[in-house]
Amino acid sequence: MGIIISIAIVAVGGVKIAYALMADRARLLINQQAKKWLNIVAGWVMMAVGIFVIVKP
């Protein structure tokens, strides 16, 4: 059982660390204006999905 837990920790942790490193590098490449628009678009998408989840039958 310990080997399964170890493999799961390495697999999930490795992916999260890689994602965090890519996000940090992307932060350096995107200017302020693009960040602002990206946040606005992401907010609208999240609101639309939330409304869809509430309204769907």
ZAMARGU-4260 file (C-alpha; in steps of 0.2 Angstrom, whole numbers, plus 5000, padded with zeros to 4 digits):
<rodrens>
0) 5000/5000/5000 | 5014/5012/5004 | 5021/5010/4986 | 5004/5015/4979 | 5003/5031/4990
5) 5021/5035/4985 | 5018/5034/4966 | 5002/5044/4968 | 5011/5058/4978 | 5025/5059/4965
10) 5013/5058/4950 | 5001/5072/4957 | 5015/5082/4965 | 5026/5082/4949 | 5012/5088/4938
15) 5008/5102/4950 | 5026/5108/4951 | 5028/5108/4933 | 5011/5118/4931 | 5017/5130/4944
20) 5034/5133/4935 | 5025/5135/4918 | 5013/5148/4926 | 5028/5157/4933 | 5037/5158/4917
25) 5021/5164/4908 | 5019/5178/4920 | 5035/5185/4914 | 5029/5184/4896 | 5012/5192/4897
30) 5011/5211/4899 | 4998/5220/4910 | 4985/5224/4897 | 4985/5206/4892 | 4983/5200/4910
35) 4969/5212/4912 | 4959/5205/4897 | 4963/5188/4902 | 4956/5190/4919 | 4940/5198/4912
40) 4937/5184/4899 | 4941/5171/4913 | 4928/5179/4924 | 4915/5179/4911 | 4918/5161/4907
45) 4916/5156/4925 | 4900/5166/4927 | 4893/5158/4911 | 4897/5141/4917 | 4890/5144/4934
50) 4874/5150/4926 | 4873/5135/4915 | 4876/5123/4930 | 4862/5132/4939 | 4849/5133/4925
55) 4852/5116/4917 | 4838/5103/4920
</rodrens>
